[in-house]
Amino acid sequence: MKKQIRNILSLTLTASILGACSNVDIEDFGLKQEKVLPKTTEVQLSNQTVMRIGSSSQYAAYKATEQEAGNAALTLNMDPVPAIPSNAVLVEDYKDQWGTNSFGWDQNRTVPVVIANRDGKDYQFPMAADVYISGKATVSNAYGVYGREARIIVTSTGELTFAMPTLDRTTIIVQNGGKLNITQTDFKINRGAKLLAEGDQAFPGSLNTGGDLFVGGNMTAKKIDANNSAKTHVMGNMLVEDLIDLTNGSETAVEGSVKTQNILIDSNAQLWAGCCVWTKDLKLHNQSELSTEYIKAETTSISASTINMADQGVADLGKTVVGDVSDLKFNVVGDGEAMIVSTDFELQEQYSLTNNIGANFYFNYERFYVINQGKEQVTLPGKTNDGFHNVEIGTDKVNAGTPNAWQEGQCSPGFKKNTTPETGDPETPGTTPEEPGTTPEEPGTTPENPGTTPEQPGTPEEPTTPVTPTTDGTNVTIVIPNDIEREWFLEADDFAIRRDGVFEQNIVPVNNTVERYGAKITEKNLVVNVENVNNLDFTTTKEYTYETYLWVTKESWSTFTAAQKEEFFSDARQGDGTDITARCQITSPEGYEVRYNVYKGLGGQNDTPYIKVSVHITKK
């Protein structure tokens, strides 16, 4: 969350923790990988503060490049189709060395043969050399010859009825305009065999493939079973009546849409669809991958696998069951955002999806369940009924958008981001719209001589400055001066709460707000409000402590010269940062004793400028 700062930074602290965007360059932590980007790096500081370094609201955005989201089947294309060579002979004119027409059994044939007649005659022959079909023919037996690589080439005027159940050690090429009729209802392409068709291709029954299949148009079948590292590339749409079963490292790429009743992707298999995937039941397991713009499924089961969605893509998964999350990842291809939609979402034997669904996803659900020795409905994010387990996800964009209605001819319908009632602008949970004029200015401040020593945030907190109470409602407010002579940006991040010195765990902000112990923390325009301090319970807790870091963004800091950096943070080289407590203004409600300190310095692994605020509140 970036806010423009000119002369003054104003803060108000409450009873919880707010997480926003860290400016620390994640590349410096070895995290800048387009794919498999860890959720949030946690750095344990000397003062026991856990800094969460990631993207929006503590959470990382999980991405995949187009290359990573694609698969090897996309490189499978038509072989060049040669013209009928000049030495080719008509099948009826073929003679072997003894003058006999032995086309049907001559394994020593070296010249191409052309079948040009259109009587549909049945042929059986060894694949000793290429066979061109420019007429109409049936092949009931074409068998491979050891040491020979031959092809059946159906020209633009040809029609081949292939009556064999298996394509083995043979390549069939069908030119655009040519026609290939598969007669067997259970047809198999063995590993090492190829079927390459420039136009549409239909399979009347089941297709079992372990080889290479390219279709330059649309493809239809009743069932597809791709296995054994098979590669299938369809330039149009794939329409399958019953089941698409992809297993054992097979890779399937469909440039258009995929539509079928059931899809099973298992055991390192991959399905890439350039437009969308429609199915009643989707199963994705065991390091498999699905990449597309739009998924529409009635039921989905996924474990230890990856779904890659295009920018503005929508994965409408219906009733969803999530199993093993160890290798589970939802990525956005590139730098955009996508949406996951589920009616009933069931998380089995887990409580967290923070490492699986990132901040670049909107997540919509109607009902969310965790299944661990029973089925329990929870609100996301939230806790189990026994209070022992936090149930969370790696994005705070939960039910914060609306998918658009799909229309004929579309790939993804996209989605709308919910708008805030104040501005009508799209709301990104974890940020709030900027409202100019809400940052008070401090008149008459003079430039500080701050310094530049790399320091791990966690500067000394004592002595702290006591505060003269005011009657400013129930909030505590600190105003921090900023004397830099240019516009720059800060990002508020790395919040912590302590009760009597003990750090609170599992603080997860939602829509830039956290409520705990009756108090609420909100952030807007770098004004952090700790509201309703009067609700804090001091019967069992003596002191509440709130800490937060404000980081200068990498983009802004990179515009400074080395001399400007040195001048701005000169005395931070001493290791403890620059104490600017005395120059800050604070207000607090009556009846409370408030101590505070404020430092600015350099921290992280990239000497990133920060301002740290610590406030201690006790009841008088």
C-alpha positions as CSV (number, residue, x, y, z in Angstrom):
1,M,0.0,0.0,0.0
2,K,1.6,3.2,-1.1
3,K,0.7,6.6,0.2
4,Q,2.2,9.9,-0.8
5,I,4.1,11.8,1.9
6,R,5.0,15.5,1.8
7,N,5.9,17.0,5.2
8,I,4.3,15.1,8.0
9,L,3.5,11.5,8.8
10,S,0.7,11.0,11.3
11,L,0.0,7.7,13.2
12,T,-2.6,6.6,15.6
13,L,-2.1,3.2,17.3
14,T,-4.8,0.7,18.5
15,A,-5.1,-2.7,20.1
16,S,-4.1,-5.0,17.3
17,I,-1.8,-5.4,14.3
18,L,-2.2,-4.2,10.8
19,G,-0.1,-5.7,8.0
20,A,0.4,-3.9,4.7
21,C,3.1,-4.0,2.0
22,S,6.7,-4.3,2.8
23,N,9.0,-2.3,0.6
24,V,12.0,-4.6,1.1
25,D,13.1,-6.0,-2.2
26,I,12.2,-9.7,-2.2
27,E,14.8,-10.3,-4.8
28,D,17.4,-9.8,-2.1
29,F,16.0,-12.7,-0.2
30,G,16.2,-15.0,-3.1
31,L,12.4,-15.0,-3.5
32,K,12.0,-13.3,-6.8
33,Q,11.0,-16.4,-8.8
34,E,8.0,-16.0,-11.1
35,K,6.8,-19.4,-9.9
36,V,6.9,-21.0,-6.4
37,L,7.2,-17.7,-4.6
38,P,7.1,-18.4,-0.9
39,K,4.2,-16.9,1.0
40,T,6.0,-14.5,3.4
41,T,9.5,-14.5,4.6
42,E,9.7,-14.2,8.4
43,V,12.8,-12.6,9.9
44,Q,13.3,-13.0,13.6
45,L,14.7,-9.7,15.0
46,S,16.7,-9.0,18.1
47,N,13.7,-7.7,19.9
48,Q,11.7,-10.8,19.0
49,T,9.6,-9.0,16.5
50,V,8.8,-11.2,13.5
51,M,9.0,-9.2,10.3
52,R,6.8,-10.5,7.5
53,I,8.3,-9.5,4.2
54,G,6.1,-10.3,1.2
55,S,3.5,-8.5,-0.9
56,S,0.1,-7.0,-0.1
57,S,-1.0,-7.5,3.5
58,Q,1.7,-9.9,4.5
59,Y,1.0,-12.3,1.6
60,A,3.1,-13.0,-1.5
61,A,1.7,-13.1,-5.0
62,Y,2.3,-16.5,-6.6
63,K,3.1,-16.2,-10.3
64,A,4.0,-18.3,-13.3
65,T,5.6,-17.2,-16.5
66,E,3.9,-18.1,-19.8
67,Q,6.7,-20.6,-20.4
68,E,6.2,-22.3,-17.0
69,A,2.4,-22.4,-17.5
70,G,2.7,-23.9,-20.9
71,N,3.8,-27.4,-21.7
72,A,5.9,-29.3,-24.2
73,A,2.8,-30.3,-26.3
74,L,2.7,-26.7,-27.5
75,T,5.9,-27.3,-29.5
76,L,4.3,-30.3,-31.3
77,N,3.3,-29.1,-34.8
78,M,2.7,-30.5,-38.3
79,D,5.7,-32.0,-40.0
80,P,6.5,-30.4,-43.3
81,V,4.4,-32.2,-45.9
82,P,6.5,-33.0,-49.0
83,A,5.1,-33.0,-52.5
84,I,4.8,-36.4,-54.1
85,P,8.3,-37.0,-55.3
86,S,9.2,-37.6,-58.9
87,N,10.3,-41.2,-58.4
88,A,7.0,-42.2,-56.8
89,V,5.0,-44.9,-58.7
90,L,1.3,-45.7,-58.7
91,V,0.5,-48.7,-56.5
92,E,-0.8,-50.7,-59.5
93,D,2.5,-50.1,-61.4
94,Y,4.8,-51.1,-58.6
95,K,7.3,-53.9,-59.4
96,D,10.0,-55.4,-57.3
97,Q,13.4,-56.5,-58.6
98,W,11.9,-59.6,-60.0
99,G,9.1,-57.8,-61.9
100,T,6.4,-58.7,-59.5
101,N,3.8,-56.4,-58.0
102,S,4.7,-57.2,-54.4
103,F,3.6,-54.0,-52.7
104,G,1.6,-55.9,-50.1
105,W,4.6,-57.8,-48.8
106,D,7.8,-56.3,-50.1
107,Q,9.8,-55.1,-47.0
108,N,12.7,-54.0,-49.2
109,R,10.7,-51.4,-51.1
110,T,12.6,-48.1,-51.3
111,V,10.5,-46.0,-53.6
112,P,7.3,-44.1,-52.6
113,V,4.0,-45.5,-53.7
114,V,0.9,-43.4,-54.6
115,I,-2.6,-44.7,-54.2
116,A,-4.6,-42.4,-56.5
117,N,-7.6,-44.6,-57.4
118,R,-10.8,-43.8,-55.6
119,D,-12.4,-47.3,-55.3
120,G,-11.8,-47.5,-51.6
121,K,-9.8,-50.7,-52.0
122,D,-8.4,-52.4,-48.8
123,Y,-4.6,-52.4,-48.6
124,Q,-2.2,-54.3,-46.3
125,F,1.5,-53.5,-46.6
126,P,4.8,-53.1,-44.8
127,M,5.9,-49.6,-44.0
128,A,9.2,-49.9,-46.0
129,A,8.8,-46.5,-47.6
130,D,6.3,-43.6,-47.8
131,V,2.8,-44.2,-49.1
132,Y,0.8,-41.3,-50.5
133,I,-2.9,-41.4,-50.7
134,S,-4.3,-38.9,-53.1
135,G,-7.4,-41.0,-53.9
136,K,-9.6,-43.1,-51.6
137,A,-8.3,-46.1,-49.8
138,T,-8.7,-48.4,-46.7
139,V,-5.8,-49.6,-44.7
140,S,-6.4,-52.7,-42.6
141,N,-2.8,-53.6,-41.9
142,A,0.3,-51.3,-42.1
143,Y,3.1,-52.8,-40.1
144,G,6.5,-51.4,-39.3
145,V,9.8,-52.5,-40.7
146,Y,12.8,-52.6,-38.5
147,G,15.3,-49.9,-39.4
148,R,12.8,-48.0,-41.6
149,E,10.9,-44.8,-40.9
150,A,8.0,-44.5,-43.3
151,R,4.9,-42.4,-43.4
152,I,1.3,-42.6,-44.7
153,I,0.6,-39.2,-46.2
154,V,-3.0,-38.2,-47.0
155,T,-2.9,-35.4,-49.5
156,S,-5.4,-32.6,-49.9
157,T,-7.5,-34.7,-52.3
158,G,-7.1,-38.0,-50.4
159,E,-9.3,-40.0,-48.0
160,L,-8.0,-42.7,-45.8
161,T,-10.1,-45.1,-43.8
162,F,-7.8,-46.5,-41.2
163,A,-9.3,-49.8,-40.0
164,M,-6.5,-50.8,-37.6
165,P,-7.0,-50.6,-33.8
166,T,-3.5,-49.4,-33.2
167,L,-1.1,-47.0,-34.8
168,D,2.3,-48.4,-34.1
169,R,5.8,-47.4,-35.3
170,T,4.1,-45.3,-38.0
171,T,3.4,-41.7,-38.8
172,I,0.2,-40.6,-40.5
173,I,0.1,-37.1,-41.9
174,V,-3.2,-35.6,-43.2
175,Q,-2.9,-32.5,-45.3
176,N,-5.6,-29.8,-45.0
177,G,-8.5,-30.9,-47.2
178,G,-7.6,-34.6,-46.8
179,K,-9.7,-36.9,-44.6
180,L,-8.8,-39.6,-42.1
181,N,-11.6,-41.9,-40.9
182,I,-10.9,-43.9,-37.8
183,T,-13.2,-47.0,-37.7
184,Q,-12.2,-48.6,-34.4
185,T,-14.2,-47.5,-31.3
186,D,-11.1,-48.2,-29.2
187,F,-8.2,-46.7,-31.0
188,K,-4.6,-46.5,-29.7
189,I,-1.6,-44.5,-30.6
190,N,1.5,-46.2,-29.3
191,R,4.5,-44.5,-28.0
192,G,6.8,-43.6,-30.9
193,A,3.9,-43.3,-33.3
194,K,2.5,-40.0,-34.7
195,L,-0.8,-38.8,-36.0
196,L,-0.6,-35.3,-37.5
197,A,-3.8,-33.8,-39.1
198,E,-3.9,-30.2,-40.4
199,G,-7.7,-30.0,-40.1
200,D,-10.4,-31.4,-37.8
201,Q,-10.1,-34.9,-36.5
202,A,-12.8,-37.2,-35.0
203,F,-12.4,-40.4,-33.0
204,P,-15.7,-42.4,-32.9
205,G,-15.0,-44.0,-29.6
206,S,-12.1,-44.0,-27.1
207,L,-8.7,-42.8,-27.8
208,N,-5.7,-44.2,-25.9
209,T,-2.5,-42.4,-26.7
210,G,1.0,-42.7,-25.6
211,G,2.4,-41.1,-28.7
212,D,2.2,-37.8,-30.5
213,L,-1.1,-36.3,-31.7
214,F,-1.5,-33.0,-33.5
215,V,-4.9,-31.7,-34.7
216,G,-4.9,-28.4,-36.6
217,G,-8.6,-27.9,-36.1
218,N,-11.2,-29.2,-33.7
219,M,-11.0,-32.7,-32.1
220,T,-13.8,-34.9,-30.9
221,A,-13.9,-38.2,-29.1
222,K,-16.0,-40.1,-26.6
223,K,-13.1,-40.7,-24.2
224,I,-9.4,-39.8,-24.1
225,D,-6.8,-41.6,-22.1
226,A,-3.3,-40.0,-22.5
227,N,-0.4,-41.6,-20.7
228,N,3.2,-42.7,-21.0
229,S,4.5,-39.1,-21.7
230,A,2.0,-38.7,-24.6
231,K,1.9,-35.3,-26.2
232,T,-1.4,-33.9,-27.7
233,H,-1.7,-30.5,-29.4
234,V,-5.1,-29.3,-30.6
235,M,-5.3,-25.9,-32.4
236,G,-9.0,-25.7,-32.1
237,N,-11.4,-27.0,-29.4
238,M,-11.5,-30.4,-27.8
239,L,-14.9,-31.9,-27.2
240,V,-15.0,-35.2,-25.4
241,E,-18.3,-36.8,-24.4
242,D,-17.3,-38.7,-21.3
243,L,-13.8,-38.5,-19.8
244,I,-10.4,-36.9,-20.4
245,D,-7.9,-39.0,-18.4
246,L,-4.4,-37.6,-18.4
247,T,-1.7,-39.4,-16.4
248,N,1.9,-40.4,-16.2
249,G,3.6,-37.3,-17.5
250,S,1.3,-36.8,-20.5
251,E,1.0,-33.3,-21.8
252,T,-2.0,-31.9,-23.6
253,A,-2.3,-28.4,-25.1
254,V,-5.6,-27.1,-26.5
255,E,-5.5,-23.7,-28.1
256,G,-9.3,-23.2,-27.8
257,S,-11.7,-24.7,-25.2
258,V,-12.0,-28.1,-23.5
259,K,-15.4,-29.5,-22.8
260,T,-16.2,-32.8,-21.3
261,Q,-18.2,-34.5,-18.4
262,N,-15.1,-35.5,-16.4
263,I,-11.5,-34.6,-16.2
264,L,-8.8,-36.5,-14.3
265,I,-5.2,-35.1,-14.4
266,D,-2.9,-37.2,-12.3
267,S,0.8,-38.3,-11.9
268,N,2.7,-35.3,-13.4
269,A,0.3,-34.8,-16.3
270,Q,-0.4,-31.4,-17.7
271,L,-3.4,-29.8,-19.4
272,W,-3.1,-26.3,-21.0
273,A,-6.2,-24.7,-22.5
274,G,-5.8,-21.4,-24.2
275,C,-9.4,-20.4,-23.6
276,C,-11.4,-22.3,-21.0
277,V,-12.2,-25.7,-19.5
278,W,-15.8,-26.9,-18.9
279,T,-16.5,-30.0,-17.0
280,K,-18.9,-31.5,-14.4
281,D,-16.1,-33.1,-12.3
282,L,-12.5,-32.0,-12.2
283,K,-9.8,-34.0,-10.4
284,L,-6.2,-32.8,-10.2
285,H,-3.6,-34.8,-8.2
286,N,0.0,-35.8,-7.7
287,Q,2.1,-32.9,-9.1
288,S,-0.1,-32.3,-12.0
289,E,-0.9,-29.0,-13.7
290,L,-3.9,-27.2,-15.3
291,S,-3.4,-23.8,-17.0
292,T,-6.2,-21.8,-18.6
293,E,-8.2,-18.6,-18.5
294,Y,-11.5,-19.9,-17.2
295,I,-12.5,-23.1,-15.4
296,K,-16.2,-24.0,-14.9
297,A,-16.7,-27.2,-12.8
298,E,-19.5,-28.5,-10.7
299,T,-17.2,-30.4,-8.4
300,T,-13.4,-30.2,-8.0
301,S,-10.9,-32.3,-6.1
302,I,-7.3,-31.1,-6.0
303,S,-4.2,-32.1,-4.1
304,A,-0.4,-31.6,-4.5
305,S,-0.9,-29.9,-7.9
306,T,-0.9,-26.5,-9.6
307,I,-3.5,-24.4,-11.3
308,N,-2.3,-21.5,-13.4
309,M,-4.8,-18.8,-14.3
310,A,-4.4,-16.0,-16.8
311,D,-4.8,-12.3,-15.7
312,Q,-8.5,-11.7,-15.0
313,G,-9.0,-15.5,-15.1
314,V,-11.7,-17.2,-13.1
315,A,-11.5,-20.6,-11.6
316,D,-15.1,-21.5,-10.8
317,L,-14.6,-24.8,-9.0
318,G,-18.0,-25.5,-7.6
319,K,-17.9,-27.8,-4.6
320,T,-14.2,-28.1,-3.9
321,V,-12.2,-30.6,-1.9
322,V,-8.6,-29.8,-1.2
323,G,-6.3,-32.6,0.0
324,D,-2.5,-32.6,0.3
325,V,-1.3,-29.0,0.1
326,S,2.4,-29.7,0.2
327,D,2.8,-29.1,-3.5
328,L,-0.5,-27.2,-4.1
329,K,-0.2,-23.9,-5.8
330,F,-2.5,-21.4,-7.5
331,N,-0.6,-19.1,-9.8
332,V,-1.4,-16.1,-11.9
333,V,0.4,-16.0,-15.2
334,G,2.2,-12.7,-15.3
335,D,1.5,-9.7,-13.1
336,G,-2.3,-9.6,-13.0
337,E,-4.9,-11.0,-10.7
338,A,-7.4,-13.9,-10.9
339,M,-10.3,-15.2,-9.0
340,I,-11.2,-18.5,-7.3
341,V,-14.9,-19.2,-6.8
342,S,-16.3,-22.1,-4.7
343,T,-19.7,-23.0,-3.3
344,D,-18.6,-25.5,-0.6
345,F,-14.9,-25.4,0.0
346,E,-13.5,-28.4,2.1
347,L,-10.0,-28.3,3.4
348,Q,-8.9,-31.8,4.5
349,E,-6.5,-32.4,7.4
350,Q,-5.1,-28.8,7.1
351,Y,-5.9,-25.4,8.5
352,S,-4.0,-23.0,6.3
353,L,-3.7,-22.2,2.6
354,T,-1.3,-19.2,3.1
355,N,1.4,-21.0,1.1
356,N,-1.0,-22.1,-1.7
357,I,-3.2,-19.2,-2.7
358,G,-1.5,-15.8,-3.0
359,A,-2.4,-12.1,-2.7
360,N,-3.0,-11.9,-6.4
361,F,-6.1,-14.0,-6.1
362,Y,-9.6,-13.0,-5.2
363,F,-11.2,-15.8,-3.3
364,N,-15.0,-16.2,-3.2
365,Y,-16.8,-18.9,-1.2
366,E,-20.2,-19.6,0.2
367,R,-19.3,-22.1,2.9
368,F,-15.9,-23.1,4.1
369,Y,-15.2,-26.4,6.0
370,V,-12.1,-27.9,7.6
371,I,-12.2,-31.7,7.9
372,N,-10.0,-33.1,10.7
373,Q,-11.6,-36.0,12.6
374,G,-15.0,-34.4,11.7
375,K,-16.4,-31.7,9.5
376,E,-16.5,-28.2,10.9
377,Q,-17.8,-25.0,9.1
378,V,-15.7,-21.9,9.7
379,T,-15.5,-18.3,8.6
380,L,-12.4,-17.4,6.6
381,P,-10.2,-16.3,8.1
382,G,-11.1,-17.5,11.5
383,K,-10.6,-20.2,14.1
384,T,-11.9,-23.7,14.7
385,N,-14.6,-24.0,17.4
386,D,-12.1,-25.2,20.0
387,G,-10.0,-22.1,19.5
388,F,-6.8,-24.0,18.9
389,H,-6.4,-23.6,15.1
390,N,-6.4,-20.5,12.9
391,V,-8.0,-21.1,9.5
392,E,-6.5,-18.8,7.0
393,I,-5.7,-18.3,3.3
394,G,-2.8,-16.4,1.5
395,T,-5.0,-13.5,0.4
396,D,-7.2,-11.0,2.2
397,K,-9.3,-10.5,-1.0
398,V,-12.0,-12.8,0.4
399,N,-15.5,-12.3,-1.0
400,A,-14.2,-9.0,-2.3
401,G,-15.1,-9.3,-5.9
402,T,-17.9,-10.6,-8.2
403,P,-17.3,-12.8,-11.3
404,N,-19.0,-11.6,-14.4
405,A,-21.6,-13.7,-16.2
406,W,-20.0,-15.8,-19.0
407,Q,-21.2,-15.1,-22.5
408,E,-21.0,-17.2,-25.6
409,G,-17.7,-16.6,-27.4
410,Q,-15.8,-15.6,-24.3
411,C,-12.9,-17.2,-22.7
412,S,-12.8,-15.8,-19.2
413,P,-15.7,-13.6,-18.2
414,G,-13.4,-11.7,-15.8
415,F,-14.6,-10.3,-12.5
416,K,-15.4,-7.0,-10.8
417,K,-13.7,-5.8,-7.7
418,N,-16.0,-4.7,-5.0
419,T,-16.1,-0.9,-4.4
420,T,-15.9,1.0,-1.2
421,P,-18.9,3.1,-0.2
422,E,-16.7,6.1,0.3
423,T,-15.2,6.4,-3.1
424,G,-16.7,3.9,-5.4
425,D,-13.2,2.9,-6.4
426,P,-12.1,-0.7,-6.6
427,E,-11.1,-1.9,-3.2
428,T,-8.1,-4.1,-2.8
429,P,-8.4,-5.7,0.6
430,G,-5.3,-4.8,2.6
431,T,-5.4,-1.2,1.3
432,T,-7.8,1.7,1.6
433,P,-8.4,4.5,-0.8
434,E,-6.3,7.6,-0.2
435,E,-8.2,10.6,1.0
436,P,-6.2,13.8,0.5
437,G,-5.9,16.1,3.4
438,T,-6.1,13.6,6.2
439,T,-2.4,13.9,7.1
440,P,-1.8,16.8,9.5
441,E,1.2,18.9,9.0
442,E,3.7,19.9,11.7
443,P,4.7,23.6,11.3
444,G,8.2,24.8,11.8
445,T,10.2,21.6,11.9
446,T,13.9,21.6,11.1
447,P,15.8,19.0,9.1
448,E,17.1,16.1,11.0
449,N,20.6,14.8,10.5
450,P,19.6,11.1,10.3
451,G,22.2,8.5,9.2
452,T,22.8,5.2,7.3
453,T,24.1,2.3,9.2
454,P,22.5,-1.1,8.2
455,E,20.6,-2.0,11.3
456,Q,18.3,-4.7,12.1
457,P,15.1,-3.1,13.2
458,G,14.6,-3.7,16.9
459,T,16.2,-0.6,18.2
460,P,16.2,0.0,22.0
461,E,12.8,0.9,23.5
462,E,14.0,2.4,26.7
463,P,14.0,5.1,27.9
464,T,10.6,5.9,26.5
465,T,9.0,9.3,26.6
466,P,6.0,9.7,28.9
467,V,2.9,11.4,27.5
468,T,0.8,14.1,29.0
469,P,-2.8,12.8,28.6
470,T,-5.3,14.7,26.6
471,T,-9.0,14.3,26.2
472,D,-8.8,13.0,22.6
473,G,-11.5,10.4,22.8
474,T,-10.3,6.9,23.2
475,N,-7.5,6.8,20.6
476,V,-3.7,7.2,20.9
477,T,-2.2,9.4,18.1
478,I,1.5,10.0,17.2
479,V,2.5,12.6,14.6
480,I,6.0,12.0,13.1
481,P,7.8,14.7,11.3
482,N,9.3,14.1,7.8
483,D,11.7,16.8,6.7
484,I,12.7,15.5,3.3
485,E,12.4,18.1,0.5
486,R,10.7,15.9,-2.0
487,E,7.7,13.6,-2.4
488,W,8.3,10.1,-1.3
489,F,6.4,7.0,-0.4
490,L,6.1,4.9,2.7
491,E,4.5,1.5,3.2
492,A,3.2,0.5,6.7
493,D,4.2,-3.0,7.6
494,D,5.5,-5.3,10.3
495,F,3.1,-4.8,13.1
496,A,3.3,-6.5,16.5
497,I,1.2,-6.6,19.7
498,R,2.5,-7.5,23.1
499,R,0.6,-8.1,26.3
500,D,2.9,-7.7,29.3
501,G,5.9,-8.3,27.0
502,V,4.5,-11.5,25.3
503,F,4.0,-11.3,21.6
504,E,0.6,-12.1,20.2
505,Q,0.5,-14.8,17.5
506,N,-1.4,-15.2,14.2
507,I,-2.4,-11.6,13.7
508,V,-4.1,-11.5,10.3
509,P,-5.6,-8.3,9.0
510,V,-8.7,-8.3,6.9
511,N,-9.6,-5.4,4.7
512,N,-7.0,-3.3,6.5
513,T,-8.6,-3.8,9.9
514,V,-7.9,-6.1,12.8
515,E,-10.1,-6.4,15.9
516,R,-9.0,-8.0,19.1
517,Y,-9.8,-7.6,22.7
518,G,-12.6,-5.1,21.8
519,A,-10.2,-2.6,20.2
520,K,-9.9,-2.1,16.5
521,I,-6.9,-1.0,14.3
522,T,-7.4,0.6,11.0
523,E,-5.1,2.4,8.5
524,K,-5.7,5.1,5.9
525,N,-3.3,7.6,4.4
526,L,-0.6,6.3,6.8
527,V,-2.8,7.2,9.7
528,V,-3.0,4.1,11.9
529,N,-5.8,4.4,14.4
530,V,-5.9,2.3,17.5
531,E,-9.5,2.8,18.3
532,N,-11.6,2.0,21.4
533,V,-8.6,1.8,23.8
534,N,-11.3,2.0,26.6
535,N,-12.3,-1.5,25.7
536,L,-8.9,-3.0,26.6
537,D,-9.1,-5.3,29.6
538,F,-6.5,-4.4,32.2
539,T,-7.8,-6.7,34.9
540,T,-5.4,-9.5,33.8
541,T,-3.0,-7.5,31.6
542,K,-0.9,-4.6,32.9
543,E,0.5,-3.3,29.7
544,Y,-0.3,-3.4,26.0
545,T,2.5,-2.6,23.5
546,Y,2.1,-1.8,19.8
547,E,4.9,-1.6,17.4
548,T,5.0,-0.9,13.7
549,Y,7.5,-0.2,10.9
550,L,7.0,2.2,8.0
551,W,9.3,1.4,5.1
552,V,10.3,3.6,2.3
553,T,9.5,1.9,-1.0
554,K,12.2,0.6,-3.1
555,E,11.0,2.6,-6.1
556,S,11.2,5.9,-4.2
557,W,14.5,5.1,-2.4
558,S,16.2,4.3,-5.8
559,T,15.7,7.8,-6.9
560,F,18.0,9.2,-4.2
561,T,21.7,9.8,-4.9
562,A,24.3,8.3,-2.6
563,A,24.9,11.7,-1.1
564,Q,21.2,12.3,-0.4
565,K,21.0,8.9,1.3
566,E,24.0,9.5,3.4
567,E,22.7,12.9,4.5
568,F,19.2,11.6,5.3
569,F,20.5,8.8,7.5
570,S,23.9,10.0,8.5
571,D,23.8,9.2,12.2
572,A,22.1,5.9,11.8
573,R,25.6,4.5,11.2
574,Q,25.9,4.3,15.0
575,G,23.8,1.1,14.9
576,D,20.8,2.2,16.9
577,G,19.1,4.4,14.3
578,T,18.1,8.0,14.7
579,D,16.0,8.7,17.8
580,I,13.4,11.3,16.7
581,T,11.0,10.7,19.7
582,A,11.5,14.2,21.0
583,R,10.4,15.7,17.7
584,C,7.1,13.8,17.5
585,Q,3.7,14.8,18.8
586,I,1.3,12.5,20.6
587,T,-2.2,12.6,22.0
588,S,-3.9,10.0,24.2
589,P,-7.1,9.6,26.2
590,E,-7.6,10.4,29.8
591,G,-7.0,7.7,32.4
592,Y,-4.1,6.0,30.6
593,E,-0.4,6.2,31.0
594,V,1.3,6.1,27.6
595,R,5.1,5.8,26.9
596,Y,6.5,5.8,23.4
597,N,9.6,6.1,21.3
598,V,10.2,6.6,17.6
599,Y,13.3,5.8,15.5
600,K,14.3,6.0,11.9
601,G,17.2,4.1,10.3
602,L,18.1,1.4,7.8
603,G,17.1,-2.2,8.0
604,G,16.5,-5.4,6.2
605,Q,19.1,-7.0,3.9
606,N,19.0,-4.0,1.4
607,D,19.6,-1.1,3.8
608,T,16.0,0.0,3.5
609,P,14.9,3.2,5.3
610,Y,12.3,2.7,7.9
611,I,10.5,4.5,10.8
612,K,9.7,2.4,13.9
613,V,7.1,3.4,16.4
614,S,6.6,1.7,19.8
615,V,3.8,2.6,22.2
616,H,3.1,1.2,25.6
617,I,-0.3,1.7,27.2
618,T,-1.2,1.0,30.9
619,K,-4.2,1.9,32.9
620,K,-3.8,4.5,35.6
